[in-house]
Amino acid sequence: MTMTSNNRSERIHDLEAWFSPARMSTYNYHPDPEALYLWNTQITKAFLEDIQHVEVLLRNRVDVAVSPKYGARWYTNPRIPFDQQAKNSI
């Protein structure tokens, strides 16, 4: 996203065309809302990478722990009482 306007209120208005005013209100106090938004995006990307690693690690650890008792396809085993939402997610 590139802003051509140097006027702060015009830049905020431009950003609000992409995002809701409620979302952008978080950045309104900052002298350069676009820069703050982009910085926040970079920080979020860094955290998401770690979260993805933790998610894979957790899924693998659950599989290793549950498979010996309920089999390799434990997620389809009727002895494990998943509700319908959990079954759909799996």
C-alpha positions, -999 to 999 in steps of 0.1 A, spaced: 0 0 0 15 33 -11 2 67 -1 7 96 -23 -8 123 0 14 140 26 -16 153 45 -22 133 76 -60 134 75 -60 125 38 -37 95 45 -60 83 73 -89 87 49 -71 67 23 -63 39 48 -100 39 58 -109 31 22 -90 -2 27 -99 -8 64 -128 2 86 -126 34 105 -129 14 137 -98 -6 127 -78 25 118 -88 44 150 -60 24 166 -35 43 145 -51 78 144 -30 92 173 3 84 156 19 111 134 24 85 106 -4 60 108 7 42 76 42 35 90 27 23 123 3 0 104 31 -14 83 53 -19 114 24 -37 131 20 -59 101 57 -69 102 55 -77 139 23 -98 133 41 -118 106 69 -125 129 45 -138 156 25 -159 131 55 -178 120 62 -188 156 25 -196 162 25 -219 131 55 -238 145 38 -242 179 7 -254 162 25 -281 142 45 -292 172 13 -294 193 -5 -314 167 24 -338 163 27 -343 201 -10 -350 204 -8 -375 176 23 -392 192 5 -393 226 -29 -405 214 -20 -429 185 -7 -458 207 -40 -461 225 -65 -452 198 -47 -461 165 -32 -441 137 -66 -427 127 -75 -418 163 -94 -388 151 -121 -411 136 -123 -434 166 -158 -433 180 -145 -439 216 -131 -403 215 -162 -381 219 -156 -353 195 -186 -330 190 -197 -323 154 -178 -291 152 -145 -308 162 -151 -336 137 -157 -310 109 -125 -292 119 -104 -324 117 
